[in-house]
């Protein structure tokens, strides 16, 4: 593992390797948020893009995670790739991704997934599955033969990393850990090796 000064480039290298070798979905990550009271919440999402700006994922903005990110716009991501023996932790502020970018990704999804974004009132109580399926079928009929618009409550989030830790499994628990930090997105990264 490199301990150079570009952790996003290093993440991208590892991410490419993980997508080639991992037996499960290498894009899966834990996304941790905290509500206005500071109570932590975590769930699994999929990373959809990474570049020099940061890490992009998509969600219903009316969901608990969307409310939490509105109240407390910071998050932590954690990737675990057991086959290649790496873990990566990312922390930083979160904002809405560009609306054109959200549109482009939404329309790249399967039509059924587009309809599902409308049909699901994410995390709200549901009396039974039939209610959800009926809403989905109504939407399918409503939008038959035309483009499904992106719901106004659904879109992307961009996490701008201020901390990235890259952890490599080592024999006898003598792991390699490199911690990259910067005070803001314009500053250069500082890297230090951490004890396992």
Residue frames as qw, qx, qy, qz and C-alpha x, y, z in Angstrom:
[[0.000, 0.888, 0.460, 0.000, 0.00, 0.00, 0.00],
 [0.382, 0.459, -0.019, 0.802, 1.19, 3.46, -0.86],
 [0.306, -0.710, -0.443, 0.454, 1.28, 6.19, 1.75],
 [0.307, 0.267, 0.256, 0.877, 1.57, 9.00, -0.81],
 [0.039, 0.266, 0.329, -0.905, -0.31, 12.24, -0.57],
 [0.459, 0.042, -0.349, -0.816, -3.38, 11.44, -2.70],
 [0.340, 0.012, 0.875, -0.346, -5.77, 9.23, -0.74],
 [0.686, 0.448, 0.201, -0.537, -8.55, 9.58, -3.33],
 [0.531, 0.548, -0.593, -0.256, -6.22, 8.20, -6.01],
 [0.008, 0.263, -0.942, 0.209, -5.28, 5.38, -3.63],
 [0.547, 0.210, 0.609, -0.535, -8.94, 4.70, -2.87],
 [0.680, 0.524, -0.150, -0.491, -9.73, 4.63, -6.59],
 [0.336, 0.457, -0.820, -0.084, -6.95, 2.08, -7.17],
 [0.165, -0.061, 0.916, -0.360, -8.23, -0.13, -4.35],
 [0.599, 0.345, 0.346, -0.634, -11.87, 0.31, -5.43],
 [0.618, 0.494, -0.458, -0.405, -11.02, -0.87, -8.95],
 [0.215, 0.297, -0.924, 0.109, -9.22, -3.90, -7.50],
 [0.348, 0.084, 0.752, -0.554, -12.12, -4.66, -5.13],
 [0.680, 0.397, 0.056, -0.614, -14.66, -4.52, -7.98],
 [0.559, 0.443, -0.661, -0.232, -12.55, -7.09, -9.84],
 [0.338, 0.227, -0.885, 0.228, -11.93, -9.49, -6.95],
 [0.334, -0.073, 0.629, -0.698, -14.57, -9.20, -4.22],
 [0.042, -0.242, -0.952, -0.184, -17.29, -11.85, -4.22],
 [0.021, 0.747, 0.604, -0.278, -19.89, -9.38, -2.87],
 [0.287, 0.866, 0.250, 0.325, -20.71, -5.89, -4.16],
 [0.589, -0.054, -0.179, 0.786, -17.57, -3.77, -3.70],
 [0.015, -0.501, -0.140, -0.854, -19.66, -0.58, -3.94],
 [0.590, -0.653, -0.456, -0.133, -21.48, -1.45, -0.68],
 [0.289, 0.306, -0.432, 0.798, -20.59, 0.84, 2.20],
 [0.316, -0.640, -0.616, 0.333, -21.84, 1.71, 5.64],
 [0.079, 0.564, 0.082, 0.818, -23.08, 5.29, 5.78],
 [0.401, -0.491, -0.610, 0.476, -23.22, 6.73, 9.29],
 [0.035, -0.617, -0.140, -0.774, -25.06, 9.94, 10.12],
 [0.218, -0.279, -0.677, 0.645, -26.14, 11.63, 13.33],
 [0.071, -0.780, -0.553, -0.286, -29.42, 13.38, 14.06],
 [0.023, -0.796, 0.057, -0.602, -29.80, 16.81, 15.66],
 [0.700, -0.672, 0.134, -0.200, -29.44, 15.23, 19.14],
 [0.005, 0.682, -0.732, 0.008, -26.21, 13.49, 18.14],
 [0.812, -0.057, 0.552, -0.182, -27.70, 10.00, 18.07],
 [0.005, 0.430, -0.750, -0.503, -25.77, 7.94, 15.49],
 [0.825, 0.334, 0.314, -0.330, -27.47, 5.96, 12.73],
 [0.097, -0.463, 0.765, 0.437, -25.87, 3.60, 10.20],
 [0.818, 0.366, 0.364, -0.254, -27.06, 1.70, 7.15],
 [0.547, -0.093, 0.632, 0.540, -25.69, 0.16, 3.95],
 [0.482, 0.783, 0.069, -0.386, -25.77, 2.11, 0.67],
 [0.813, 0.248, 0.312, 0.425, -23.96, 1.86, -2.65],
 [0.211, -0.617, 0.231, 0.722, -21.21, 4.22, -3.78],
 [0.648, 0.659, 0.382, -0.011, -22.11, 5.50, -7.23],
 [0.533, 0.746, -0.077, 0.393, -19.19, 7.77, -8.03],
 [0.592, -0.669, 0.040, 0.448, -15.84, 8.85, -6.67],
 [0.566, 0.637, 0.051, 0.521, -13.64, 11.58, -8.10],
 [0.409, 0.215, -0.316, 0.829, -11.49, 14.48, -6.96],
 [0.355, -0.516, -0.030, -0.779, -14.58, 16.16, -5.44],
 [0.394, -0.262, 0.703, -0.531, -15.41, 13.21, -3.20],
 [0.057, 0.097, 0.994, 0.012, -17.91, 10.36, -2.83],
 [0.465, 0.000, -0.166, -0.869, -21.43, 10.34, -4.32],
 [0.036, 0.225, 0.970, -0.087, -24.43, 8.28, -3.22],
 [0.331, -0.256, -0.378, -0.826, -28.17, 8.61, -3.83],
 [0.092, -0.284, -0.868, 0.396, -31.20, 8.45, -1.57],
 [0.191, -0.758, -0.537, -0.316, -34.69, 9.62, -0.78],
 [0.211, 0.355, -0.300, 0.860, -34.11, 13.01, 0.84],
 [0.574, -0.480, -0.009, -0.664, -37.25, 12.63, 2.95],
 [0.838, -0.136, -0.519, 0.100, -35.88, 9.45, 4.52],
 [0.642, -0.744, -0.059, 0.177, -34.41, 9.46, 8.04],
 [0.695, -0.133, 0.168, 0.686, -30.92, 9.71, 6.56],
 [0.254, 0.585, 0.306, 0.707, -32.02, 12.66, 4.44],
 [0.382, -0.871, -0.193, -0.240, -33.50, 14.41, 7.49],
 [0.747, -0.539, 0.033, 0.387, -30.36, 13.68, 9.51],
 [0.594, 0.128, 0.236, 0.758, -28.12, 15.05, 6.74],
 [0.015, 0.769, 0.267, 0.580, -30.26, 18.20, 6.61],
 [0.559, -0.821, -0.092, -0.077, -29.96, 18.63, 10.40],
 [0.557, -0.663, 0.438, 0.241, -26.32, 17.63, 10.66],
 [0.749, 0.641, -0.112, -0.128, -24.64, 17.65, 7.22],
 [0.001, 0.635, -0.772, 0.015, -21.72, 15.38, 8.01],
 [0.971, 0.004, -0.006, -0.239, -21.28, 11.66, 7.49],
 [0.282, -0.547, 0.780, 0.114, -18.84, 8.78, 7.71],
 [0.857, 0.314, -0.280, -0.299, -18.44, 5.97, 5.19],
 [0.461, -0.485, 0.743, 0.002, -16.84, 2.59, 5.78],
 [0.786, 0.391, -0.389, -0.280, -15.86, 0.08, 3.09],
 [0.582, -0.432, 0.687, -0.045, -14.73, -3.45, 3.95],
 [0.740, 0.480, -0.391, -0.262, -13.20, -5.60, 1.24],
 [0.763, -0.459, 0.448, -0.077, -12.25, -8.91, 2.91],
 [0.923, 0.302, 0.144, 0.193, -10.89, -10.62, -0.21],
 [0.530, 0.640, -0.174, 0.528, -8.27, -7.95, -0.87],
 [0.652, -0.389, -0.436, 0.483, -7.96, -7.37, 2.91],
 [0.182, 0.204, -0.066, 0.960, -8.61, -3.65, 3.05],
 [0.114, -0.773, -0.594, 0.189, -10.90, -1.35, 5.01],
 [0.239, 0.282, 0.087, 0.925, -11.36, 2.33, 4.15],
 [0.149, -0.722, -0.564, 0.371, -13.01, 4.93, 6.37],
 [0.217, 0.387, 0.251, 0.860, -14.05, 8.33, 5.03],
 [0.176, -0.697, -0.547, 0.429, -15.39, 11.34, 6.97],
 [0.199, -0.002, 0.176, 0.964, -16.49, 14.79, 5.92],
 [0.343, 0.386, 0.272, -0.812, -19.24, 17.30, 5.22],
 [0.304, 0.335, 0.848, 0.277, -22.12, 16.37, 2.91],
 [0.292, 0.416, 0.023, -0.861, -24.12, 18.48, 0.48],
 [0.758, 0.481, 0.371, -0.239, -26.60, 17.77, -2.29],
 [0.516, -0.031, 0.592, 0.618, -24.97, 16.62, -5.51],
 [0.140, 0.240, -0.320, -0.906, -25.55, 18.71, -8.62],
 [0.648, 0.322, 0.426, -0.543, -29.17, 18.39, -9.80],
 [0.636, 0.550, -0.391, -0.374, -28.13, 17.65, -13.40],
 [0.163, 0.376, -0.907, 0.099, -25.91, 14.86, -12.08],
 [0.421, 0.077, 0.763, -0.484, -28.85, 13.47, -10.06],
 [0.703, 0.466, 0.048, -0.536, -31.05, 13.60, -13.17],
 [0.489, 0.532, -0.657, -0.216, -28.46, 11.80, -15.29],
 [0.020, -0.211, 0.951, -0.226, -28.00, 9.03, -12.74],
 [0.553, 0.209, 0.557, -0.583, -31.75, 8.66, -12.14],
 [0.726, 0.511, -0.076, -0.454, -32.43, 8.22, -15.86],
 [0.335, 0.483, -0.804, -0.088, -29.58, 5.69, -16.15],
 [0.368, -0.115, 0.833, -0.396, -31.40, 3.39, -13.69],
 [0.009, -0.256, -0.928, -0.272, -33.77, 0.64, -14.73],
 [0.322, -0.396, -0.301, -0.805, -37.29, 1.96, -15.33],
 [0.672, -0.479, -0.560, -0.070, -38.62, -0.21, -12.50],
 [0.538, -0.271, -0.378, 0.703, -36.15, 1.41, -10.10],
 [0.006, 0.207, 0.092, 0.974, -37.24, 4.86, -11.28],
 [0.538, -0.467, -0.429, -0.556, -40.86, 3.97, -10.50],
 [0.699, -0.359, -0.553, 0.278, -39.80, 2.45, -7.19],
 [0.309, 0.020, -0.269, 0.912, -38.30, 5.79, -6.11],
 [0.349, -0.289, -0.147, -0.879, -41.81, 7.28, -6.44],
 [0.707, -0.324, -0.544, -0.316, -43.68, 4.30, -4.97],
 [0.675, -0.271, -0.547, 0.416, -41.69, 3.97, -1.76],
 [0.249, -0.877, 0.069, -0.406, -42.22, 6.46, 1.04],
 [0.635, 0.280, -0.624, 0.360, -38.89, 5.32, 2.43],
 [0.260, 0.051, -0.732, 0.628, -38.94, 4.22, 6.09],
 [0.473, -0.159, 0.130, -0.857, -42.58, 5.26, 6.59],
 [0.483, 0.028, 0.816, -0.316, -44.97, 2.65, 8.07],
 [0.419, 0.155, -0.645, -0.620, -46.58, 0.38, 5.47],
 [0.752, -0.127, 0.324, -0.560, -49.73, -1.61, 6.26],
 [0.852, 0.028, 0.518, 0.063, -48.80, -4.45, 3.89],
 [0.385, -0.220, 0.607, 0.659, -46.80, -5.24, 0.76],
 [0.320, 0.586, 0.699, 0.257, -49.93, -5.05, -1.41],
 [0.004, -0.934, -0.197, 0.298, -50.16, -1.31, -0.68],
 [0.267, -0.629, 0.460, 0.567, -46.64, -0.76, -2.03],
 [0.368, 0.093, 0.802, 0.461, -47.20, -2.94, -5.09],
 [0.239, 0.770, 0.591, 0.013, -50.50, -1.19, -5.87],
 [0.054, -0.901, 0.049, 0.429, -48.80, 2.22, -5.71],
 [0.330, -0.385, 0.660, 0.554, -46.04, 0.93, -8.00],
 [0.350, 0.359, 0.803, 0.323, -48.55, -0.43, -10.55],
 [0.146, 0.894, 0.379, -0.190, -50.51, 2.84, -10.53],
 [0.139, -0.796, 0.306, 0.503, -47.32, 4.75, -11.26],
 [0.399, -0.096, 0.779, 0.474, -46.37, 2.30, -13.99],
 [0.304, 0.644, 0.684, 0.159, -49.71, 2.92, -15.68],
 [0.005, -0.928, -0.158, 0.337, -49.51, 6.70, -15.17],
 [0.115, -0.751, 0.454, 0.466, -46.09, 6.94, -16.83],
 [0.746, 0.204, 0.604, 0.192, -46.65, 4.31, -19.56],
 [0.594, 0.616, 0.348, 0.382, -44.97, 5.35, -22.79],
 [0.132, 0.914, -0.087, 0.374, -43.17, 8.36, -21.37],
 [0.451, 0.353, -0.555, 0.603, -40.10, 9.26, -19.37],
 [0.591, -0.649, -0.461, 0.127, -40.43, 8.94, -15.61],
 [0.073, 0.841, -0.200, 0.497, -39.45, 12.26, -14.00],
 [0.468, 0.085, -0.669, 0.571, -37.04, 12.26, -11.08],
 [0.425, -0.755, -0.498, 0.020, -38.92, 12.73, -7.81],
 [0.059, 0.847, -0.162, 0.503, -38.13, 16.11, -6.25],
 [0.639, -0.672, 0.298, -0.224, -37.34, 14.32, -2.96],
 [0.942, -0.064, 0.243, 0.224, -34.79, 11.92, -4.51],
 [0.444, 0.855, -0.227, 0.139, -31.24, 12.77, -5.45],
 [0.792, 0.209, -0.366, 0.442, -27.55, 12.59, -4.85],
 [0.488, -0.865, 0.088, 0.078, -25.31, 13.50, -1.95],
 [0.627, 0.571, -0.344, 0.404, -21.65, 14.45, -2.21],
 [0.714, -0.668, -0.007, 0.211, -19.37, 13.76, 0.74],
 [0.376, 0.813, -0.336, 0.292, -16.24, 15.92, 0.60],
 [0.871, -0.264, -0.314, 0.271, -13.58, 13.96, 2.47],
 [0.089, -0.884, 0.331, -0.318, -11.56, 15.66, 5.18],
 [0.424, -0.492, 0.749, -0.135, -10.34, 12.38, 6.64],
 [0.881, 0.249, -0.324, -0.238, -9.59, 9.08, 4.87],
 [0.457, -0.535, 0.705, -0.088, -8.10, 6.12, 6.69],
 [0.789, 0.336, -0.462, -0.225, -6.79, 3.20, 4.65],
 [0.611, -0.454, 0.606, -0.231, -6.31, 0.00, 6.64],
 [0.670, 0.370, -0.615, -0.191, -4.51, -3.10, 5.30],
 [0.921, -0.354, 0.057, -0.154, -4.80, -6.42, 7.11],
 [0.259, 0.671, -0.676, 0.160, -1.46, -7.66, 8.43],
 [0.741, -0.059, -0.659, 0.115, -0.19, -10.90, 9.93],
 [0.487, -0.261, -0.610, 0.568, -0.43, -11.19, 13.73],
 [0.098, -0.892, -0.436, 0.071, -2.71, -8.12, 13.74],
 [0.383, -0.458, 0.152, 0.788, 0.23, -5.93, 12.72],
 [0.438, 0.741, 0.495, 0.118, -1.98, -4.00, 10.33],
 [0.325, 0.057, 0.168, 0.929, -0.90, -1.06, 8.18],
 [0.022, 0.833, 0.538, -0.130, -2.98, 2.06, 8.81],
 [0.318, 0.097, 0.143, 0.932, -2.55, 5.35, 7.02],
 [0.015, -0.776, -0.543, 0.321, -4.59, 8.34, 8.19],
 [0.292, 0.299, 0.294, 0.860, -5.00, 11.22, 5.72],
 [0.100, -0.774, -0.513, 0.359, -6.42, 14.51, 7.03],
 [0.248, 0.294, 0.184, 0.905, -6.93, 18.06, 5.82],
 [0.035, 0.341, 0.502, -0.794, -8.69, 21.00, 7.50],
 [0.516, 0.596, 0.200, -0.582, -10.69, 21.88, 4.36],
 [0.836, 0.388, 0.380, 0.084, -11.05, 20.78, 0.75],
 [0.430, 0.878, -0.176, 0.112, -8.52, 23.33, -0.58],
 [0.348, -0.760, 0.547, -0.046, -5.74, 22.24, 1.78],
 [0.511, 0.400, -0.758, -0.074, -3.16, 19.58, 0.99],
 [0.903, -0.310, -0.256, -0.154, -3.49, 16.19, 2.64],
 [0.149, -0.642, 0.696, -0.285, -1.35, 15.27, 5.64],
 [0.885, -0.004, -0.439, -0.154, -0.59, 11.56, 6.02],
 [0.221, -0.576, 0.704, -0.353, 0.51, 9.74, 9.15],
 [0.578, 0.015, -0.814, -0.060, 0.91, 6.08, 9.92],
 [0.614, -0.496, 0.204, -0.579, -1.19, 4.85, 12.86],
 [0.144, -0.255, 0.932, -0.215, -0.53, 1.99, 15.23],
 [0.461, -0.183, -0.754, -0.431, -2.83, -0.96, 14.61]]
